[in-house]
Amino acid sequence: MTLTFLYFYSMDKKVVLITGGSSGIGKSIGIYLTENGYKVYGTTRNLKRLSSFNSFELIELDVTLKDTVSNAVQNIIDKEGRIDILINNAGVGITGPIEETPVVEINKAFDTNFNGPIRMMQAVLPQMRKQKKGLIINITSIAGNMGLPYRGIYSATKGALSIATEAIRMETKDFGIQITDLAPGDFATNIATGRYHAPTGENTAYPSYNEVLKMINEDVDSAQNPIEVAKKVHEIIKRDKPKVHYSVGEFLQKFSLFLKRILPDTLYEKLLLNHYKL
C-alpha cells in the first residue's frame, strides 16, 4: 500500500475512546467496533495487569483522577489528531439499604458513575468543538429510571448521568456534537465481583436485603450477552441524529420503562414490591 493510501485509510477510521474497556460491556463494545473498522482505545486503571490484552489498544486512565483523564485524552489527540466518539462506560456497582450504606461508599459510586463521565466530557469537548463534530454516548442503566430497593444509590448515580446528558446535549447543540445515553438492562458481566455491598446476614436491620441481593446476582449471571449492547452502540453511531435516550435489554426490562411513564406511582411501586417479594 502506498503512503497516500495509508493516510486516507487512517483518516477514514473513526477514533473511539471507551472508558472501562478492559472487561464486560466496554470490552464487548471495543471488540465489536474494532471488527467493524473503528480505531478503538479502551481504558483501564491498571495497565500492568493486562499485559496480554490484545483485542484493541488499552491506555491507563482512572475516571476519578482528573490528571489521568486529561493526559490520556491528550495522548490520543497527539497520536490520532482527533477523537470522534467517546463512550462513557466505566462504572461501579453498589447495593445495600440506604440507611446502612456508608456515605464514603456513596461518594465513591458517584465519583465514578457520575463525576467520571463529566470529567471525560470536559476533557474531550474542546477537541470536538475544534473538529466541529463528535459523538458522546453515556452508558447509564435502565435502573437509573426508577428507584429500586437496595439499589437506590446505583440507580441515583445513573439517573443523575441521564439528566446531565439531557442538559449537556442542549448546551452543545451548536457545535456539531451529538450527545445521547444508552441504558442497558442486566447483561452477563463481572460487575458483581467489583460491586460494593453493604453488610448482609445478621449485620443488617433489613433481612429482605439478603434475598434481594441474591436475586440481583442471579439476574446478572443469567443475563444476555453484552454483545447486544455493542450492537446497539454501533446502531447509534451510524445514526445522523441520535435521540436523547436509548435502551437495550430483555423485553420486560425495557417494558418497565414504558410502565413507569404511564402508571400511577403507587401502582408502579406495588409492581416492584411484588417483583422483589417485599
RAWO-V597525 format. One record per pair of residues at least 6 apart in sequence whose C-alpha atoms are under 8 Angstrom apart, sorted by sequence separation. I is the first residue (numbers start at 1). GAP is how many residues later the second one is. If there is no record, write none. Layout:
i	gap
I	GAP
I	GAP
This chain:
i	gap
20	6
21	6
33	6
34	6
62	6
63	6
76	6
77	6
128	6
172	6
201	6
236	6
248	6
19	7
20	7
33	7
61	7
62	7
76	7
148	7
200	7
247	7
18	8
21	8
60	8
61	8
147	8
260	8
21	9
146	9
147	9
169	9
200	9
201	9
259	9
30	10
144	10
145	10
169	10
200	10
30	11
47	11
61	11
143	11
144	11
168	11
169	11
18	12
30	12
47	12
60	12
143	12
144	12
47	13
59	13
144	13
146	13
42	14
44	14
46	14
141	14
144	14
145	14
165	14
166	14
27	15
41	15
42	15
43	15
44	15
45	15
46	15
94	15
121	15
143	15
144	15
165	15
26	16
40	16
41	16
42	16
43	16
44	16
45	16
93	16
143	16
144	16
165	16
232	16
40	17
41	17
42	17
43	17
44	17
45	17
92	17
141	17
41	18
43	18
44	18
91	18
140	18
141	18
144	18
43	19
140	19
162	19
229	19
21	20
22	20
92	20
228	20
229	20
21	21
22	21
91	21
92	21
117	21
140	21
228	21
16	22
18	22
20	22
21	22
22	22
34	22
90	22
91	22
140	22
14	23
15	23
16	23
17	23
18	23
19	23
20	23
21	23
90	23
138	23
13	24
14	24
15	24
16	24
17	24
18	24
19	24
20	24
31	24
138	24
13	25
14	25
15	25
16	25
17	25
18	25
19	25
30	25
31	25
192	25
224	25
13	26
15	26
17	26
30	26
90	26
224	26
63	27
138	27
192	28
88	29
189	31
88	32
188	32
189	32
186	33
187	33
188	33
186	34
187	34
188	34
86	35
188	35
22	36
187	36
188	36
21	37
186	37
187	37
188	37
189	37
86	38
186	38
187	38
188	38
144	39
187	39
83	41
136	41
138	41
140	41
141	41
142	41
19	42
133	42
134	42
135	42
136	42
137	42
138	42
139	42
140	42
141	42
142	42
143	42
114	43
132	43
133	43
134	43
135	43
136	43
137	43
138	43
139	43
140	43
141	43
142	43
19	44
83	44
84	44
109	44
113	44
114	44
117	44
132	44
133	44
134	44
135	44
136	44
137	44
138	44
139	44
140	44
141	44
82	45
83	45
109	45
113	45
132	45
133	45
137	45
139	45
184	45
82	46
114	46
129	46
64	47
106	47
110	47
114	47
129	47
64	48
88	48
109	48
113	48
129	48
63	49
82	49
84	49
85	49
86	49
87	49
88	49
89	49
128	49
69	50
73	50
84	50
85	50
86	50
87	50
88	50
89	50
64	51
69	51
73	51
83	51
84	51
85	51
86	51
87	51
88	51
89	51
182	51
63	52
64	52
85	52
87	52
97	52
98	52
63	53
66	53
70	53
97	53
63	54
69	54
96	54
97	54
98	54
95	55
96	55
97	55
98	55
63	56
95	56
63	57
94	57
95	57
95	58
94	59
95	59
150	59
94	60
93	61
150	62
180	62
183	62
185	62
187	62
26	63
150	63
178	63
179	63
180	63
181	63
182	63
183	63
184	63
185	63
186	63
25	64
26	64
178	64
180	64
181	64
182	64
183	64
184	64
185	64
186	64
212	64
15	65
179	65
180	65
181	65
182	65
183	65
184	65
185	65
17	66
180	66
182	66
15	67
16	67
15	68
16	68
17	68
18	68
19	68
20	68
21	68
185	68
14	69
15	69
16	69
17	69
18	69
19	69
20	69
21	69
185	69
14	70
15	70
16	70
17	70
18	70
19	70
20	70
208	70
14	71
16	71
18	71
19	71
20	71
169	75
166	78
165	79
105	91
102	96
137	96
101	97
93	98
100	98
92	99
93	99
100	99
95	100
93	101
94	101
95	101
96	101
97	101
92	102
93	102
94	102
95	102
96	102
135	102
92	103
93	103
94	103
95	103
96	103
100	104
142	105
141	106
97	109
142	111
97	112
142	112
145	112
96	113
146	114
142	115
95	118
148	124
24	164
25	164
24	165
23	166
24	166
23	167
24	167
32	195
33	197
28	198
29	198
32	198
28	199
32	199
29	200
30	200
25	201
28	201
29	201
33	201
24	202
25	202
28	202
29	202
25	204
29	204
25	205
